[in-house]
Every structure is written in C-alpha cells, then in structure tokens.
Amino acid sequence: MSKAEGAKVKLSFWETVRTAWGPYRRLYSYAGPYKWRFAIGLGFGVAYSLVTSLFPITIYRVSSFVFHGAAPNPKAVLAHREILNVGPKIDSIVWICLAIPLVMTVRSLCSYGNAYYMAWVSNKVVNDIRNQLFNKVIGHSMDFFNRMKSGYLMSRVQNDSRNMQQALASVSSDVFKQPTTIMGAVIVLLLMDWKFTVVSLILFPCCILPIRYFGKRARAAVQREQRGGVLMTVTMHESFSGIRVIKSFAREEQQEKLFRRGAQQSFSQTMRMVKAQEAVGPLVEIIASVGVGLALWYVYAANLTAGRFFGLITGIFIIYEPIKTLSKLHIVMQRSLGATTQIFAILDSVPDVQDAPDAVDLAPSRGQIDFENVTFRYSTGVTDAVRGIDLRIEPGKSYALVGASGAGKSTILSLILRLYDPTSGRIKIDNHDVRTLTQKSLRAQIGLVTQETFLFHDTIFKNIQFGRLGAAPEEVYAAAKTAYAHDFITAQPDGYDTIIGDKGCLLSGGQQQRLAIARALLKNAPILLLDEATSSLDTESEKQIQKALEKLAAGRTVIAIAHRLSTILSADQIVVLDEGQIKEIGSHAELIEKSGYYRRLYDLQFHQTTPDSETAAEPDVLAEELV
C-alpha cells in the first residue's frame, strides 16, 4: 500500500466527514428537483426515530399495568372465579396491550416511508448522474479516449454510481435517523432512571475501540476491492472486444488467468472488508450483554419493578442498534466518497476540443478546405505528427493522401473532422476557421468510411440509417443498392431486419465494408473522407464500389488515404506525405514525370519492384492490370 493510500486509511470519522463534505454537498445538490420527496423521506426517518425512542415508555406502562401482582394459580381461578374481578378489567387490559402493536405499526410505516422515499430519490439522482456522466464521456475529445481504458470508464458509470447511491439512500438517512433515535432514547431513559442510564452509557465508549480498529482494516479493504473490480471490468471489456485476436493467438487461457486474478483480488478484499465490518457487531453485542448483566444486578440491588426493568432494557437495546449502524457508516461513507470523487473528477474534466462560446453552425458547405501552416502533436507523442502543412483542397475535387506508415495521413483526416485541434496554425472550411464552428454542424457536412469498419449490434437497416437517422426506408434501400449491398442483404434470413451481431461479426469483411459505404452514401455529405474504404473488398467488389464512389464523388470533395493504385489514378491531385510534411503535390502523371519521392514510393508500393530490380513495367500497363 502506498503512503497516500495509508494516509487515506488513517482518516478518523470526523476527518472523513470533513473530507466528504464538499463532494457530498455537491451530490445532494442533484436532489434539488426532488427536494419534497427527499424532505418527506427524512421526515419519515425522524418520525421513526421519535416513535422508536418513545417505545421504552410504552413497554414500561404496559408492563406495569399487566404485571400488577403475582399471577394467580389456574386451579385457584377455577375454584374462585371472583379472582378475575380483582385488578384491571379485561377490556382495559386489551386496550393497553394493543398499545404495543399500535406503536410498532406506526414505527414500521415510518420505516417503510423513509426507505421508499430515500430509495426513490437516490436512484433518481444516480440515474441523472449516470446520464450526465455518459454524455460527458461521449462528448470528450479523442485524446481523452486515447488515455483512458474503456473498461475503467464502464466501471465508473456502472459500479461507482451504484456506490454513490448508498451515500444518498443510507448515509443521508442514517445521519438524521440514528442520532435522533439515540438522543431520544437517552432522554427517555434518563427520565425513567438516570442512575441506571448513566451506568449503562459508561459501557458505550468501550464499543468505540473495536469500531476504530476494524474500521481502519475495512477502509483499506474497500480501496483494494475497488481496484480489483476495475481490473475485472477492464479484462472483460478488452476480452470481448478483442475476441478475434484472442482466439487467433489461442490466448483464452491467458485472459482467463487475468480475469481470475481480478476476481480473486476483488473476492479477497471483499471478504476482508466483510470480516472487518461484521466483526464489529459481535464485539458490540458482547459488550452490550455485559451491560445487560450489570443492569440485572442493578435491578436486584435497587429493587426495581418489572415494568420499569423491561422499559429500561428495551431502551438500552434501542440505543444499541443505531450505534451498531453508525459504527458501519464510516465504511459506507469511505466507499461512497471514493466513488463520488472519481465520478465528479470525470464530470469536471474539460475536453481538449470544445465549441467556442460564440460558435456558429456551418451552412451547407461547398467543400473547400484550407490548411494554413498546421502543426499537430499527440499528447503522448514525442514528435509532431504533422508540421507546417499548407494545403488548399478545392471543392468538388478528389485528393489522394500517399505516404509511408506514420507519415500523417490519418492525422489529416482527424484534423478535418476536428477530432483534434492543431497545435499551431488553423484549418478553414469555406473560409471559416473550424474552431469557430459547432462540432455537430461541421461533422454533419462530412461523410466518413474507415478501414476499420464499426457496425452496431443491431439490424442492417438501423446500421445504414445511422448515417441519417430520419431517412425513409426507400432512401436506405437506395443507398444499399448504390453501395452494391442490396443483393447480399436480401439474401440474409431476415433481409434488412437481420441482426448482424457485435461489430457486424456475422457478416464478411467485404459485406461490413459495403454497409459502411452505404451509411456514408445515405449521409449525402458534401465532403467525403475515405480511409482505405475498399481495403476489405475483393477485386470484383472493389470495381463495383469504385463505380458507386464515383457517383458519390460527383460534385463533392473527396479525400482518400490511398494504399491501392486505383485510388491514386482516380484522384485529381495526389498529396505525398513524408514524416508529417508535404513532399510533393500533383497528378499521377506529373509526379511520375518528376522522378522524385513519389516515383520511388510508387515503385516500392505499387510497382512491386524488388531492390535488385533494374526495370519495371510502365505505370499505365500496371494500372491497366490492376484496374
């Protein structure tokens, strides 16, 4: 355990309260819209405390009334029925005895009202915070997701919000209810017999010792348990997301070991927490039993009546239960505090990319894009991904980005989408700096098809309609036909209503790619970004898709990352990148004629020459063979 963690463990109860004051105060502000239900719940809790604290008096009065003398012998009652006429009348006894169930009924109803309203408010608040947290996370920039593990974020939304719920449901209720019960019961006991009460209360400080000792151990276990739970969630998410890689490398056993380690860690720390938490109860009960023994001795020495004794003992046990609950409150607060702090840390985080206060919507774009001395470096990078980029992309033309791996091709597409902001320089669309536009309106003007296709675990229809949510069925079908996907879709068991599995796993790679292209076609955006959009297609399918893309590209600005010769040959301009800088710009014929960097790259990547080759086929011949 680190020193920082050790310091957290050593926090006293009041230190924990002071530390938790800020986060809890903010947490309770979320209950503002439900303040009346919250107040009703607390009101029921206070009423429960008052009725409970008055219960010893009820027991005392009823017992004193019932135990008015020695019980008569049954045989004497049969022989002398006049005995029944001695003492309280039977109707009086019935009404007196009904006082106990009446008080218990009121107490139970108050307990139910308190539990129901506090649970309603706490779950409603947690639901609101979960929605806000999800909106915050999904609205973050890409750099945030580059740093964070998806499993960690899932654990925050699911597990921490559940721990946070305890702060509203149990902690807020117990903070009011249990101390009120204790104070009320103590006042009643003092009024009944102050000597007995003072002697009994001397034992209660002894209960603090086991509470403090086991409380420290439980708090340490709470923190370790949370880390084990995160490890389990992260392992599950990564295993399910990367199941194809795991199976391809036969690493199921490795992932099972990781999950078992996280599960065992969580189990061990949970049991340590339970052991430390539950050990307090028996120890307090032992101390309480000693108190009961002393109480009996006092009853004998002071010659108390049976009614007064029952009332006093009832009061002592009534005090015991709230103290036992409050002894565990520190642990619950510690867990809730950790969860609340982590959730608010995410809610308070500021996206690197966000709309300016005066951001405006982008009008229907012409498709002109300008890079003005743009430099960008990833937060985890040691060198610039792109630097000094000056480029004008004319509307309605197609551009191919060519370069070795790591040259900055994908970075340029990400900057156009404003997934990141340039470190220096600026990017303009239709002479508008993208930082002055709303992200939603900007991305509405851009269609995207990536090499790593992502499809949702939903129907084919819904996956295509994701490109434009309000699209009519006829428009969806038309986009699928244009992407040459209609035939294989209608051949599916349920046609367009076929569920395609997680990330489209029930379809082939080429079929997934066609759906992604159909989705982009349906969006009908004036700017189209293609990150090797035909990489998963065979030669015949690629020809069909190229025809579809030619239709789509008409009158639109197309920027494609090119790994295939066919993409290069169809481009109006080729942008050659090397180590984040533009080396050359021109058409295929112009760049080949220069015999510069592009010619060497072309020979290596597309011309398929070997280092020993002296000659190669003419470009046009090779293009004819591949296209």
N, C-alpha and C positions, 0 to 999 in steps of 0.2 A: 504493500500500500504506500502511495506517495505521501510526502509531508502535507501536501494540500488536502488530500483525502483524509489524513489523520486529523487535521485541524477541523474538518467538517464534522468528523465523528465525535469530537470532544465538545461540540456545541452543547451548552446546557439548554434546558427547556426554554428559559426566558430569552436566551440568545437566539434560539431557533425562532421564537415568536417575533423578535425584533428583525431578524433576517427575512422572515416570511412576510412582514408587514407590507412592504412595497408590492411584491408580486400578488399577494392575496388581495390587497386593496384594489389593484387593477383587475384581478379576476372577478371580484364582486361587482365591479362596475358593469360587467356584462349582464348582471342580473337586473339592471335598471329597468328594462322593458317589462320585467315580470316581478316588479317590486311588491305588488299587492299579494301575489301568491307567496312570495318569499316571506312577507310580513305575516301572512296567515299561518304559514308553516312554523315560523318562530313563535307566534302566539300560541299555537297548539303545544309547542315544546315547553313554553313557560307554564302553561296551564297544567301540563303533565307533571312538571316539577312541583307545582304548588299542591296538586292533589296528592302526589306521592308523599311529600313532606308532611301532610296532614294525616296520612294513613295511621301513624302510631297512636294518634289521639283516638281515632276510630276504634282501633284494636283495644286500647285502654278502656274506653267507655263500654264497648260491647262485652269485653271480658269481665269487667267489674260488675256489669248488670247480670251476666249469666252466672258467674261464679260467686253468688251471694252467700253461699254456705256450703256445707258438706253435702254431697249428693246422697239422697235417701236410698235405703235398701229397697230393691224391687219388691221383695216379699212384704216389706212393711207398707209399701204403696198399695199392694193388693189388699192387705188386711185393713189398712186405714186410708181410704181414698181421700179423706179430708186433708191429707198432707199436701195434695195438689193445689189446695186453695191457699196454701201458705206462700208468701213471696209474690213476685210479679205475676200478673195474669198472662195466660198463654198468648193472647193477641198482642200484648206488649212485647213479649219475647220474639214473636215472629217479626214485628216491625224493626226491633233492634237488630236482630240477626240479618235482616235484609240490608242493613247499612253497609256491611262489608261488600256484598256483591254489587251494590249500587256504586260505591266508591270505585271498585275495581272496573266496573263498566265504564264509568266516566274516564278513568285513567287509561283504559285500553283504547277508547275512542280518541282521546287526545294523542295517544302514541301513534295510532293509525294516521290521524290527520297530519301530525308532524312528519312522519315518514313519507307519506304520499306527496305532500306539497313540496318537501325538500327534494325528493327524488325527481319530481316533475321539473322543478326549476333547474336543478343541477344538470339533468340530462338535456334540457332545452338549451342551457348555456353552453354545455360541451358540444352540442350539435352545431350551435352558431360558431363556436371557435373552430371546430373542425372544418366547417365550410370556409371560414376566413383563412385558416391555415392552408387549406388546399389551394384556394385562389391565390394566396401569396406565393406559394411554392411554384405553382404552374405559371405564374406571371413573372417569375425570376428570369434573368438573362441566362444564356447558355453557360457562361463562366461559372455560375452557381452550381449547375448540374455537373460540370467538369470536376468540381472539387468535392461534391457531396456523393455519398453512396445512396443509391435508390432505396436499399433496404433500411438504411438509417432514417431516411425521410418517412418511409412507411411506418417504421416503429414510432416515430414522433406522432404521426396522425392517429395511429391506432392505439398503441399502448399508453403513451404519455397522456393523451386526452382522457383515457379511462382512469388513470391515477389522479388526474386533475379533478375528475368528477367527485372523488372522495372528499376533496377539500370543501366543496360546496355542500355535499349531502351530509356527511358525517361530522366533519370538523366544525362547520358553522353551526350545526345543530347542537353538538355536544358542548361547544364553548359556552352556549347560553343555558342549555338544559341541565347539564350535570352540576355546574357550580350552584345554580339556583336550587337544585334538589338538595345538595349538601348543606347550604346555608339554611334553607327552610327546615330541614330535618334537625339540624343542630339547635336552632332556636326552639323548636318544639320540645326537644329532649331537655334543654336547659330549663324550660318552663315546667316540665314534668318532674325532673330531679336533677338539679345542677351538679351535685356531688358525683352521682353515677356518670353523668355525661363527661365531666372533666377527667375522671379516671379513665374512662373508655377512650377519650380522644388522645390521651398520652401515648397510646399504642400506635396511633396512625403515623407518626413520624418514622416509626420502625419500618413501615411499608415503603418508605422512600428509598431505602438502601438497595433492596433488590431491583426496584424500578430503575434507579440510576445505573446500576451495574449491567443489567441485561439490556437496558435501553441503548447503551453505547454499542454493545455487540450487535444488536438488531439493526441499528442505523448503518453500521459498516456492511452488514449483510445486504441491506436494501440497495446500497450503491453497487455492490458486486453483482447482485441479482439483475439489476437493470442492464449492466454491461453484457451479462450472459444472454439476456433476452434480445438485445440488439444483434449479437453475433448470430443467433438463431435466425432472426428475420433476414439479415443480410445474406446468410448462406442459402436460405430458401429462395429468395428473390433471384440471386445470381444463378442458382442451380436450375430453376425453372426457365429463366430467360436464356441461359446458355446450354440447354439440354442437348442440342445437336452436337455442340463441341464436346461436351462431357461424354456423350456416347461414342463419338468418333474416336476419342482418345482412350475410351474404356476407363474413365475416371470416376465411375459411380461410387466405388468403394472409398475413394479419397474424399468425395463430397459427403458421404455418409459419416466418415470419421469427423469431418469438420462440424457437421450438424450435431452429432452425438456429443462432441466436446462442448459445444454451446449449450445443448440441452442439459448435459450433466452439470455444467457450471451453474446454469440457472437453477437446476434442481437442488444442488448442494447449498447454494446461497439462500434459496427459498426455505429449505429445511432449517438452516442456521437461524434465519430470521424467525421462523415459526417457533423453533425451540426457545430462542431468547424471548420472544414475545409471549408465548404461552407459559413460560416458567414463572412469570410474574404472578399469574393468577393463583396457582397452588401455594406459593410462598405467602401471598397476602391472605389467603384463606387460612393457612396455619396460624399466622399472627392473629387473625380475627377469631379463630377458635380459642386461642389463649385468652383473648378478651372476653369471650363468652364464659369461659371458666371463671375468670375473675368477677364477671357480672353475677354469676350464680352465687359466688361466695359473698358478694356484697348484698344480694337479696336475702341470704340467710342471716348475715350479721345485722342488717338494717330492718329485718322483719317486714319486707315489702309485701303488699298484697299481690295476688296472682294477676289481677288486671293490670296493675302498674308494671309488673315484671314483663308481661307479654308486650305491652306498649313500648317499653324501653328497648327490649331485644329487637322488636320489629324496626325501631328507629335505627339501631346500630346496623342492621343488615341493609336497610335502605341507604345508609351512608356508604356502606362498603361497595355496592355495585357502581355508583358514579365514580368513586375513587379508582376502582379497577379499570373503568372505561377511560378515565383521564390518564391513567398510567400508560395506556397504549396510544394515546392521542399524539404524543411526541413522535412516535414512529410513523404514524399515518401522515403527520404534517411534514416530516422529513421527506418521505416518498413523494407526496404531493408537491412539495416545494421544488424538488429536483425536476419533476415533470413540467411544472408550471414555468420554471425559469427557462428550460430548454425550448419550450413552445414559444414563449414571448421573445426569446432571442431570435428565432426564425421570423416571427411577425415583425420584429423591429429591424431586420436586415434590409438593406437598401439595394435594389437591383442596380447593376452596373449600367444597364440600358433601360431608360425610362422616358416616358413622354415629358417634354418640356411643359411648364405651366401654361404657356400660350401656344401649344402645338395645334396645328390645324389639320383638317382632313385633306388628303391628296385627291384632287379632282381626277376624273378618268385620264390616265396617263397616255402620253404619246409614245413613251418608251425610250426617251433619251436619258442616258446615264453618263455622268462625268465623274472621274476620279481626279482629284486635284492634290498632287503631292501626298498621297495617302501612305501612311506607315502604320503598321499594327503589330503588336507583340502580345501573345497569350500570357495570362497572369503567371502561368507555370513555366513559360519559355525563358530561355537564356539569350536567344537571338530574335530578331524581328522575323515574323512570318512573311510579311511583305514590307517593302520600303520604297519610298519615292515613286509610287505608282501615279503616273499621269496618263489618262486614257479617256477618250471620248467614244462612247458606244452610240452610234447613230440609230434613230428609231427605224423599225421595220427591217433591220439587217440582222444577219446571223454571225455570231462570233464563236470561234473555237479557241479554247484555252489549252495550250500544249506545253508540256514540260515534264521533267523527271518527278518522281515521287518527292513530296516536300517542297516543291517549287512555289506553292502558294495558290494553286488553282481553287481548291475548296474554300480557302480563306476568302478569296474574292467573292465567291457566291454568298458566303455567310455575311460578308460586309454589305452586300447589296440588300440582303434580307434584313439587315440591321440586327442580326443576332449578336453582333458585337459592334462597338463604336471604334473608329480609328484612334490610334494613339496620337496621331497628328494628321493634319490635312482634313479634307472633307469630301463627302460623296453627295452628288446632287442628282436628283431625278426631275426632269423637266425644269431645270434651273432652281429647284427647291432643295436646300440642304435637308437631308433625310432626318436630321436631328430636330428640325422644326415641324416635322410631320408626325401625326399619330402612328404608332406602330401598326395598329389594326388596319388603317386605311392604306398604309404603304404595302403591307403584305397581301392585302386584297387585290392589289394590282399585279401580283407576281405568282406565277404557277411554278411548281417545283416537282421534278421527278428525280429521285436519288438512286444511287447504285444499290444501297441497302434499303430495299423496299420495306415499308412498315404498313401492315394491314391489321385491322382490329378484329377481335374475336366476335364477329357479327356476320350478317348476311352479305352476299356480294352486292346487293342493291345498296345497302347502307354504306358500304365501303366506298362505292363510287359516288354516292350522293354526298359524302363527306366533303367533296370538292366544292359543292354549292348546296347548302342544306335545304334551301327552298325549291330545288329543282324538281320539275314534274317528272313522272315516270318516263314519259316519251323522250325527255331530254337525256335521262340516264341511259336509256336504250340506245339513243343515237350516239352518245359518247362511246359506249361499249362497241358499237358497230364500227365507228371510226378507228378505234384502237384495235380492231380485229379480235375482239374478245367475245363478241356476241355468240359465236358458234360454240365455243367451249363452255360458255355459261349455260346456254340452253341444254347442253348435254349433261349438266350436273343433275343429281337426283331431284332437287327442288328448284332448279333454274336459278333465277335471281334471288330467291329466298334461301339458298343454300348457305348454311353456316360453314365458314372456311377455317375455323379453328384458330388457335393462338398464333398471331402474326401471319395468318394465312398458311399454316403448315399443311393443310390438306390439299393445297394446290402446288403445282410445279413452280420452279423459279420463273420460268417464262410466263406462266399464267399470272403469277403475282405481279410481274412487271407490267403486263398489259392492263391489269386493273389499276395500277398506279398511274399509268399513262391516261387511261380513261378518266380517272379522277381529275388529273390536270386539265384534260380536254374539257371536262364539264365546267371547270372553274372559268375558263374562257378569259384568262387574264392577258393584258397587253404585253407583259414581259414574261418570258418563259426561261427557266433555268433547268438545264439538263446535266445532271451529274452522272455521266455514263449511263444514260437511260436505257440503252439497248444491250447492256452487258450480259444479261441472263437469257438472251434470245438466240435461237439457232439462226442459221443463215437465211432460211426461208421466212421465218417470222420477222427477222430484222428488216428484210426488204419490205414487208407489209407495214411494219411500224414506221420505217423511214418515209413511206408514202403518206402515212397518217400524220407524221410530224411535219411533212412538207405542207400539208393542208393547214395544219395548226399554225405553222410559222408564217403563213401568208399575212403580210401587213403587221407582223408582230416583231418585237425584239427578242432574239434567241441567243442565249449564252450557254455554250455547251462545253463541258470538260471532255476532251477527246482522247480516247485510247484506241480508236479504230480509224482506219483510213477513210472510210465512207463519211464519217462525221467531218473530217478535215476538208475533204473535197467539196462538200456541200456548203461550206462556210464562206461568207463574203469576205471575212477578214480572219486571220489567224494571229492570236496573241501568244508569243513564245515567252515563257517564263523560265527563269533560272535563279534559284536561291532567293526567291522573293522579289526579283526585279524583272522588268520587261527587257528582254534582249532584242526582240525583233517584232515588227507588226507588218502584215501584208497578206496578199492572197497566196494560195499554194504555189502558183506558178512564179510569182515574184520572189518568194522566199527560196524556192528551189534554185532559181537563177542566181541568187546572191551567193550560193555555196557557203553560207555562214553556219551559225549554230543550229538553225532549224534543219539544214540539209544533213548535218551529222546526226541530229536527233531522229530525223526521218529515216535515215539509213539504218540506224540501230533498232528503232522501234517498229517501223512499218515496212522497211525494205528487206528486213530479215537477213542482213549480211552478217557474216562472221568476221572476226578480227583479221583472219587471213585472206578475206575476200579482196580481190583487186577490182572486180567488176560486179555490176548488178544490173537487173532488168530495168528498163526505162520506167519512170513513175507512172506514165499513162498506161503502160502494159500491166503493171502490177495493180493499178486501180481498177482496170477492167476485169482482172482476175478476181479481185476481192469483192467488187461491187457487182 
